[in-house]
Amino acid sequence: MTLLMIRVLSAGRKPLSLAAGKLHRTVETIIHEKRYLADNANLGISSTIKRKAIHMALESAI
């Protein structure tokens, strides 16, 4: 990417890379917490929990 493209993409409130990094960390944190709760209940983490975690992270990032 050129510097101009990076500036255009990051013209919002947050630079694009920082927003993407925050989103990734949020998703990982939620999945980790859900996995911890599931492990304590002797349950496996399901794809539904992962989808909900990603959905929650997307909502918080917007």
PDB file of N, CA, C and O in Angstrom, chain B, residues numbered from 101:
ATOM      1  N   MET B 101       0.830  -1.181   0.000  1.00  0.00           N
ATOM      2  CA  MET B 101       0.000   0.000   0.000  1.00  0.00           C
ATOM      3  C   MET B 101       0.870   1.238   0.000  1.00  0.00           C
ATOM      4  O   MET B 101       1.933   1.279   0.619  1.00  0.00           O
ATOM      5  N   THR B 102       0.407   2.213  -0.688  1.00  0.00           N
ATOM      6  CA  THR B 102       1.153   3.467  -0.664  1.00  0.00           C
ATOM      7  C   THR B 102       0.773   4.250   0.581  1.00  0.00           C
ATOM      8  O   THR B 102      -0.237   3.974   1.227  1.00  0.00           O
ATOM      9  N   LEU B 103       1.591   5.218   0.896  1.00  0.00           N
ATOM     10  CA  LEU B 103       1.334   6.040   2.074  1.00  0.00           C
ATOM     11  C   LEU B 103       0.003   6.775   1.946  1.00  0.00           C
ATOM     12  O   LEU B 103      -0.724   6.922   2.929  1.00  0.00           O
ATOM     13  N   LEU B 104      -0.317   7.235   0.742  1.00  0.00           N
ATOM     14  CA  LEU B 104      -1.591   7.925   0.525  1.00  0.00           C
ATOM     15  C   LEU B 104      -2.768   6.996   0.811  1.00  0.00           C
ATOM     16  O   LEU B 104      -3.741   7.404   1.445  1.00  0.00           O
ATOM     17  N   MET B 105      -2.683   5.743   0.344  1.00  0.00           N
ATOM     18  CA  MET B 105      -3.768   4.787   0.584  1.00  0.00           C
ATOM     19  C   MET B 105      -3.930   4.525   2.077  1.00  0.00           C
ATOM     20  O   MET B 105      -5.050   4.422   2.577  1.00  0.00           O
ATOM     21  N   ILE B 106      -2.814   4.417   2.781  1.00  0.00           N
ATOM     22  CA  ILE B 106      -2.868   4.180   4.222  1.00  0.00           C
ATOM     23  C   ILE B 106      -3.525   5.368   4.916  1.00  0.00           C
ATOM     24  O   ILE B 106      -4.333   5.190   5.827  1.00  0.00           O
ATOM     25  N   ARG B 107      -3.177   6.583   4.483  1.00  0.00           N
ATOM     26  CA  ARG B 107      -3.785   7.776   5.086  1.00  0.00           C
ATOM     27  C   ARG B 107      -5.280   7.838   4.814  1.00  0.00           C
ATOM     28  O   ARG B 107      -6.057   8.212   5.693  1.00  0.00           O
ATOM     29  N   VAL B 108      -5.685   7.474   3.609  1.00  0.00           N
ATOM     30  CA  VAL B 108      -7.107   7.484   3.269  1.00  0.00           C
ATOM     31  C   VAL B 108      -7.846   6.451   4.103  1.00  0.00           C
ATOM     32  O   VAL B 108      -8.920   6.733   4.635  1.00  0.00           O
ATOM     33  N   LEU B 109      -7.277   5.252   4.220  1.00  0.00           N
ATOM     34  CA  LEU B 109      -7.927   4.192   4.989  1.00  0.00           C
ATOM     35  C   LEU B 109      -7.991   4.517   6.474  1.00  0.00           C
ATOM     36  O   LEU B 109      -8.912   4.086   7.167  1.00  0.00           O
ATOM     37  N   SER B 110      -7.017   5.276   6.963  1.00  0.00           N
ATOM     38  CA  SER B 110      -6.982   5.572   8.391  1.00  0.00           C
ATOM     39  C   SER B 110      -7.499   6.975   8.693  1.00  0.00           C
ATOM     40  O   SER B 110      -7.187   7.537   9.743  1.00  0.00           O
ATOM     41  N   ALA B 111      -8.283   7.540   7.788  1.00  0.00           N
ATOM     42  CA  ALA B 111      -8.789   8.896   7.983  1.00  0.00           C
ATOM     43  C   ALA B 111      -9.915   8.963   9.006  1.00  0.00           C
ATOM     44  O   ALA B 111     -10.311  10.053   9.417  1.00  0.00           O
ATOM     45  N   GLY B 112     -10.432   7.820   9.420  1.00  0.00           N
ATOM     46  CA  GLY B 112     -11.515   7.789  10.409  1.00  0.00           C
ATOM     47  C   GLY B 112     -11.014   8.145  11.787  1.00  0.00           C
ATOM     48  O   GLY B 112      -9.959   8.759  11.945  1.00  0.00           O
ATOM     49  N   ARG B 113     -11.789   7.749  12.787  1.00  0.00           N
ATOM     50  CA  ARG B 113     -11.409   8.060  14.165  1.00  0.00           C
ATOM     51  C   ARG B 113     -10.152   7.317  14.594  1.00  0.00           C
ATOM     52  O   ARG B 113      -9.362   7.831  15.386  1.00  0.00           O
ATOM     53  N   LYS B 114      -9.968   6.118  14.076  1.00  0.00           N
ATOM     54  CA  LYS B 114      -8.804   5.310  14.453  1.00  0.00           C
ATOM     55  C   LYS B 114      -8.111   4.840  13.181  1.00  0.00           C
ATOM     56  O   LYS B 114      -8.770   4.601  12.169  1.00  0.00           O
ATOM     57  N   PRO B 115      -6.811   4.707  13.222  1.00  0.00           N
ATOM     58  CA  PRO B 115      -6.146   4.083  12.069  1.00  0.00           C
ATOM     59  C   PRO B 115      -6.667   2.665  11.862  1.00  0.00           C
ATOM     60  O   PRO B 115      -6.997   1.966  12.821  1.00  0.00           O
ATOM     61  N   LEU B 116      -6.736   2.257  10.624  1.00  0.00           N
ATOM     62  CA  LEU B 116      -7.313   0.959  10.282  1.00  0.00           C
ATOM     63  C   LEU B 116      -6.600  -0.187  10.983  1.00  0.00           C
ATOM     64  O   LEU B 116      -7.250  -1.105  11.482  1.00  0.00           O
ATOM     65  N   SER B 117      -5.281  -0.147  11.027  1.00  0.00           N
ATOM     66  CA  SER B 117      -4.540  -1.252  11.639  1.00  0.00           C
ATOM     67  C   SER B 117      -4.803  -1.338  13.143  1.00  0.00           C
ATOM     68  O   SER B 117      -4.868  -2.435  13.698  1.00  0.00           O
ATOM     69  N   LEU B 118      -4.954  -0.200  13.799  1.00  0.00           N
ATOM     70  CA  LEU B 118      -5.248  -0.224  15.237  1.00  0.00           C
ATOM     71  C   LEU B 118      -6.635  -0.780  15.499  1.00  0.00           C
ATOM     72  O   LEU B 118      -6.835  -1.544  16.443  1.00  0.00           O
ATOM     73  N   ALA B 119      -7.598  -0.397  14.663  1.00  0.00           N
ATOM     74  CA  ALA B 119      -8.956  -0.915  14.826  1.00  0.00           C
ATOM     75  C   ALA B 119      -8.983  -2.419  14.589  1.00  0.00           C
ATOM     76  O   ALA B 119      -9.645  -3.151  15.325  1.00  0.00           O
ATOM     77  N   ALA B 120      -8.267  -2.883  13.569  1.00  0.00           N
ATOM     78  CA  ALA B 120      -8.215  -4.320  13.279  1.00  0.00           C
ATOM     79  C   ALA B 120      -7.533  -5.069  14.420  1.00  0.00           C
ATOM     80  O   ALA B 120      -7.976  -6.152  14.804  1.00  0.00           O
ATOM     81  N   GLY B 121      -6.470  -4.506  14.956  1.00  0.00           N
ATOM     82  CA  GLY B 121      -5.776  -5.131  16.081  1.00  0.00           C
ATOM     83  C   GLY B 121      -6.647  -5.208  17.316  1.00  0.00           C
ATOM     84  O   GLY B 121      -6.650  -6.216  18.023  1.00  0.00           O
ATOM     85  N   LYS B 122      -7.393  -4.132  17.576  1.00  0.00           N
ATOM     86  CA  LYS B 122      -8.295  -4.121  18.735  1.00  0.00           C
ATOM     87  C   LYS B 122      -9.391  -5.156  18.556  1.00  0.00           C
ATOM     88  O   LYS B 122      -9.742  -5.865  19.499  1.00  0.00           O
ATOM     89  N   LEU B 123      -9.932  -5.244  17.347  1.00  0.00           N
ATOM     90  CA  LEU B 123     -10.984  -6.222  17.070  1.00  0.00           C
ATOM     91  C   LEU B 123     -10.466  -7.636  17.294  1.00  0.00           C
ATOM     92  O   LEU B 123     -11.148  -8.459  17.905  1.00  0.00           O
ATOM     93  N   HIS B 124      -9.253  -7.924  16.799  1.00  0.00           N
ATOM     94  CA  HIS B 124      -8.676  -9.259  16.959  1.00  0.00           C
ATOM     95  C   HIS B 124      -8.489  -9.590  18.439  1.00  0.00           C
ATOM     96  O   HIS B 124      -8.827 -10.687  18.883  1.00  0.00           O
ATOM     97  N   ARG B 125      -7.950  -8.636  19.195  1.00  0.00           N
ATOM     98  CA  ARG B 125      -7.740  -8.868  20.629  1.00  0.00           C
ATOM     99  C   ARG B 125      -9.066  -9.066  21.354  1.00  0.00           C
ATOM    100  O   ARG B 125      -9.165  -9.900  22.254  1.00  0.00           O
ATOM    101  N   THR B 126     -10.085  -8.302  20.964  1.00  0.00           N
ATOM    102  CA  THR B 126     -11.396  -8.438  21.601  1.00  0.00           C
ATOM    103  C   THR B 126     -11.977  -9.814  21.339  1.00  0.00           C
ATOM    104  O   THR B 126     -12.491 -10.460  22.252  1.00  0.00           O
ATOM    105  N   VAL B 127     -11.898 -10.269  20.088  1.00  0.00           N
ATOM    106  CA  VAL B 127     -12.404 -11.598  19.737  1.00  0.00           C
ATOM    107  C   VAL B 127     -11.653 -12.664  20.518  1.00  0.00           C
ATOM    108  O   VAL B 127     -12.269 -13.569  21.079  1.00  0.00           O
ATOM    109  N   GLU B 128     -10.329 -12.569  20.560  1.00  0.00           N
ATOM    110  CA  GLU B 128      -9.526 -13.556  21.275  1.00  0.00           C
ATOM    111  C   GLU B 128      -9.858 -13.560  22.767  1.00  0.00           C
ATOM    112  O   GLU B 128      -9.928 -14.624  23.382  1.00  0.00           O
ATOM    113  N   THR B 129     -10.062 -12.386  23.347  1.00  0.00           N
ATOM    114  CA  THR B 129     -10.396 -12.302  24.769  1.00  0.00           C
ATOM    115  C   THR B 129     -11.737 -12.953  25.055  1.00  0.00           C
ATOM    116  O   THR B 129     -11.866 -13.723  26.007  1.00  0.00           O
ATOM    117  N   ILE B 130     -12.736 -12.651  24.237  1.00  0.00           N
ATOM    118  CA  ILE B 130     -14.068 -13.231  24.452  1.00  0.00           C
ATOM    119  C   ILE B 130     -14.019 -14.742  24.283  1.00  0.00           C
ATOM    120  O   ILE B 130     -14.594 -15.474  25.089  1.00  0.00           O
ATOM    121  N   ILE B 131     -13.336 -15.218  23.239  1.00  0.00           N
ATOM    122  CA  ILE B 131     -13.240 -16.669  23.021  1.00  0.00           C
ATOM    123  C   ILE B 131     -12.514 -17.327  24.195  1.00  0.00           C
ATOM    124  O   ILE B 131     -12.917 -18.398  24.649  1.00  0.00           O
ATOM    125  N   HIS B 132     -11.449 -16.695  24.689  1.00  0.00           N
ATOM    126  CA  HIS B 132     -10.712 -17.249  25.828  1.00  0.00           C
ATOM    127  C   HIS B 132     -11.616 -17.338  27.063  1.00  0.00           C
ATOM    128  O   HIS B 132     -11.616 -18.350  27.764  1.00  0.00           O
ATOM    129  N   GLU B 133     -12.386 -16.273  27.325  1.00  0.00           N
ATOM    130  CA  GLU B 133     -13.278 -16.284  28.485  1.00  0.00           C
ATOM    131  C   GLU B 133     -14.346 -17.359  28.341  1.00  0.00           C
ATOM    132  O   GLU B 133     -14.649 -18.069  29.300  1.00  0.00           O
ATOM    133  N   LYS B 134     -14.917 -17.481  27.147  1.00  0.00           N
ATOM    134  CA  LYS B 134     -15.952 -18.499  26.926  1.00  0.00           C
ATOM    135  C   LYS B 134     -15.356 -19.898  27.059  1.00  0.00           C
ATOM    136  O   LYS B 134     -15.995 -20.796  27.607  1.00  0.00           O
ATOM    137  N   ARG B 135     -14.132 -20.086  26.557  1.00  0.00           N
ATOM    138  CA  ARG B 135     -13.474 -21.393  26.654  1.00  0.00           C
ATOM    139  C   ARG B 135     -13.207 -21.732  28.118  1.00  0.00           C
ATOM    140  O   ARG B 135     -13.387 -22.876  28.536  1.00  0.00           O
ATOM    141  N   TYR B 136     -12.782 -20.745  28.891  1.00  0.00           N
ATOM    142  CA  TYR B 136     -12.532 -20.959  30.317  1.00  0.00           C
ATOM    143  C   TYR B 136     -13.813 -21.390  31.024  1.00  0.00           C
ATOM    144  O   TYR B 136     -13.808 -22.334  31.814  1.00  0.00           O
ATOM    145  N   LEU B 137     -14.908 -20.691  30.735  1.00  0.00           N
ATOM    146  CA  LEU B 137     -16.192 -21.056  31.344  1.00  0.00           C
ATOM    147  C   LEU B 137     -16.630 -22.445  30.904  1.00  0.00           C
ATOM    148  O   LEU B 137     -17.136 -23.227  31.709  1.00  0.00           O
ATOM    149  N   ALA B 138     -16.435 -22.753  29.615  1.00  0.00           N
ATOM    150  CA  ALA B 138     -16.825 -24.063  29.093  1.00  0.00           C
ATOM    151  C   ALA B 138     -15.971 -25.168  29.711  1.00  0.00           C
ATOM    152  O   ALA B 138     -16.483 -26.238  30.038  1.00  0.00           O
ATOM    153  N   ASP B 139     -14.671 -24.912  29.873  1.00  0.00           N
ATOM    154  CA  ASP B 139     -13.788 -25.910  30.483  1.00  0.00           C
ATOM    155  C   ASP B 139     -14.189 -26.176  31.931  1.00  0.00           C
ATOM    156  O   ASP B 139     -14.147 -27.315  32.398  1.00  0.00           O
ATOM    157  N   ASN B 140     -14.573 -25.125  32.627  1.00  0.00           N
ATOM    158  CA  ASN B 140     -14.989 -25.300  34.021  1.00  0.00           C
ATOM    159  C   ASN B 140     -16.280 -26.094  34.127  1.00  0.00           C
ATOM    160  O   ASN B 140     -16.527 -26.749  35.140  1.00  0.00           O
ATOM    161  N   ALA B 141     -17.097 -26.041  33.098  1.00  0.00           N
ATOM    162  CA  ALA B 141     -18.359 -26.781  33.101  1.00  0.00           C
ATOM    163  C   ALA B 141     -18.214 -28.125  32.379  1.00  0.00           C
ATOM    164  O   ALA B 141     -19.203 -28.813  32.127  1.00  0.00           O
ATOM    165  N   ASN B 142     -16.962 -28.494  32.046  1.00  0.00           N
ATOM    166  CA  ASN B 142     -16.672 -29.730  31.310  1.00  0.00           C
ATOM    167  C   ASN B 142     -17.395 -29.789  29.967  1.00  0.00           C
ATOM    168  O   ASN B 142     -17.842 -30.853  29.539  1.00  0.00           O
ATOM    169  N   LEU B 143     -17.502 -28.648  29.316  1.00  0.00           N
ATOM    170  CA  LEU B 143     -18.123 -28.576  27.999  1.00  0.00           C
ATOM    171  C   LEU B 143     -17.091 -28.097  26.992  1.00  0.00           C
ATOM    172  O   LEU B 143     -16.155 -27.381  27.348  1.00  0.00           O
ATOM    173  N   GLY B 144     -17.259 -28.486  25.745  1.00  0.00           N
ATOM    174  CA  GLY B 144     -16.386 -27.986  24.688  1.00  0.00           C
ATOM    175  C   GLY B 144     -16.908 -26.660  24.169  1.00  0.00           C
ATOM    176  O   GLY B 144     -18.105 -26.381  24.245  1.00  0.00           O
ATOM    177  N   ILE B 145     -16.003 -25.841  23.639  1.00  0.00           N
ATOM    178  CA  ILE B 145     -16.436 -24.572  23.052  1.00  0.00           C
ATOM    179  C   ILE B 145     -17.021 -24.860  21.674  1.00  0.00           C
ATOM    180  O   ILE B 145     -16.400 -25.552  20.867  1.00  0.00           O
ATOM    181  N   SER B 146     -18.173 -24.351  21.414  1.00  0.00           N
ATOM    182  CA  SER B 146     -18.854 -24.644  20.155  1.00  0.00           C
ATOM    183  C   SER B 146     -18.651 -23.518  19.152  1.00  0.00           C
ATOM    184  O   SER B 146     -18.224 -22.419  19.507  1.00  0.00           O
ATOM    185  N   SER B 147     -18.961 -23.808  17.908  1.00  0.00           N
ATOM    186  CA  SER B 147     -18.860 -22.782  16.877  1.00  0.00           C
ATOM    187  C   SER B 147     -19.874 -21.671  17.125  1.00  0.00           C
ATOM    188  O   SER B 147     -19.653 -20.531  16.717  1.00  0.00           O
ATOM    189  N   THR B 148     -20.979 -21.991  17.787  1.00  0.00           N
ATOM    190  CA  THR B 148     -21.977 -20.965  18.116  1.00  0.00           C
ATOM    191  C   THR B 148     -21.380 -19.935  19.066  1.00  0.00           C
ATOM    192  O   THR B 148     -21.600 -18.735  18.904  1.00  0.00           O
ATOM    193  N   ILE B 149     -20.629 -20.402  20.051  1.00  0.00           N
ATOM    194  CA  ILE B 149     -19.986 -19.487  20.995  1.00  0.00           C
ATOM    195  C   ILE B 149     -18.974 -18.622  20.260  1.00  0.00           C
ATOM    196  O   ILE B 149     -18.882 -17.421  20.514  1.00  0.00           O
ATOM    197  N   LYS B 150     -18.208 -19.226  19.344  1.00  0.00           N
ATOM    198  CA  LYS B 150     -17.236 -18.448  18.581  1.00  0.00           C
ATOM    199  C   LYS B 150     -17.937 -17.390  17.737  1.00  0.00           C
ATOM    200  O   LYS B 150     -17.482 -16.248  17.669  1.00  0.00           O
ATOM    201  N   ARG B 151     -19.041 -17.765  17.095  1.00  0.00           N
ATOM    202  CA  ARG B 151     -19.782 -16.797  16.275  1.00  0.00           C
ATOM    203  C   ARG B 151     -20.317 -15.660  17.139  1.00  0.00           C
ATOM    204  O   ARG B 151     -20.257 -14.496  16.742  1.00  0.00           O
ATOM    205  N   LYS B 152     -20.838 -15.989  18.312  1.00  0.00           N
ATOM    206  CA  LYS B 152     -21.351 -14.953  19.210  1.00  0.00           C
ATOM    207  C   LYS B 152     -20.225 -14.033  19.668  1.00  0.00           C
ATOM    208  O   LYS B 152     -20.415 -12.821  19.772  1.00  0.00           O
ATOM    209  N   ALA B 153     -19.056 -14.603  19.942  1.00  0.00           N
ATOM    210  CA  ALA B 153     -17.913 -13.797  20.374  1.00  0.00           C
ATOM    211  C   ALA B 153     -17.494 -12.833  19.277  1.00  0.00           C
ATOM    212  O   ALA B 153     -17.223 -11.663  19.548  1.00  0.00           O
ATOM    213  N   ILE B 154     -17.439 -13.312  18.051  1.00  0.00           N
ATOM    214  CA  ILE B 154     -17.063 -12.450  16.931  1.00  0.00           C
ATOM    215  C   ILE B 154     -18.118 -11.362  16.740  1.00  0.00           C
ATOM    216  O   ILE B 154     -17.775 -10.203  16.506  1.00  0.00           O
ATOM    217  N   HIS B 155     -19.387 -11.722  16.837  1.00  0.00           N
ATOM    218  CA  HIS B 155     -20.473 -10.752  16.685  1.00  0.00           C
ATOM    219  C   HIS B 155     -20.385  -9.672  17.767  1.00  0.00           C
ATOM    220  O   HIS B 155     -20.541  -8.486  17.475  1.00  0.00           O
ATOM    221  N   MET B 156     -20.137 -10.081  19.013  1.00  0.00           N
ATOM    222  CA  MET B 156     -20.024  -9.121  20.110  1.00  0.00           C
ATOM    223  C   MET B 156     -18.833  -8.189  19.894  1.00  0.00           C
ATOM    224  O   MET B 156     -18.921  -6.992  20.164  1.00  0.00           O
ATOM    225  N   ALA B 157     -17.725  -8.737  19.411  1.00  0.00           N
ATOM    226  CA  ALA B 157     -16.533  -7.924  19.174  1.00  0.00           C
ATOM    227  C   ALA B 157     -16.772  -6.928  18.049  1.00  0.00           C
ATOM    228  O   ALA B 157     -16.338  -5.779  18.132  1.00  0.00           O
ATOM    229  N   LEU B 158     -17.458  -7.361  17.002  1.00  0.00           N
ATOM    230  CA  LEU B 158     -17.764  -6.449  15.902  1.00  0.00           C
ATOM    231  C   LEU B 158     -18.659  -5.312  16.377  1.00  0.00           C
ATOM    232  O   LEU B 158     -18.457  -4.161  15.989  1.00  0.00           O
ATOM    233  N   GLU B 159     -19.637  -5.622  17.206  1.00  0.00           N
ATOM    234  CA  GLU B 159     -20.521  -4.577  17.726  1.00  0.00           C
ATOM    235  C   GLU B 159     -19.748  -3.582  18.584  1.00  0.00           C
ATOM    236  O   GLU B 159     -19.999  -2.380  18.511  1.00  0.00           O
ATOM    237  N   SER B 160     -18.821  -4.064  19.390  1.00  0.00           N
ATOM    238  CA  SER B 160     -18.073  -3.159  20.262  1.00  0.00           C
ATOM    239  C   SER B 160     -17.048  -2.336  19.491  1.00  0.00           C
ATOM    240  O   SER B 160     -16.658  -1.259  19.941  1.00  0.00           O
ATOM    241  N   ALA B 161     -16.608  -2.830  18.334  1.00  0.00           N
ATOM    242  CA  ALA B 161     -15.616  -2.107  17.543  1.00  0.00           C
ATOM    243  C   ALA B 161     -16.243  -0.999  16.712  1.00  0.00           C
ATOM    244  O   ALA B 161     -15.550  -0.079  16.275  1.00  0.00           O
ATOM    245  N   ILE B 162     -17.537  -1.081  16.494  1.00  0.00           N
ATOM    246  CA  ILE B 162     -18.206  -0.081  15.635  1.00  0.00           C
ATOM    247  C   ILE B 162     -18.532   1.166  16.412  1.00  0.00           C
ATOM    248  O   ILE B 162     -19.094   2.110  15.857  1.00  0.00           O
TER     249      ILE B 162
END
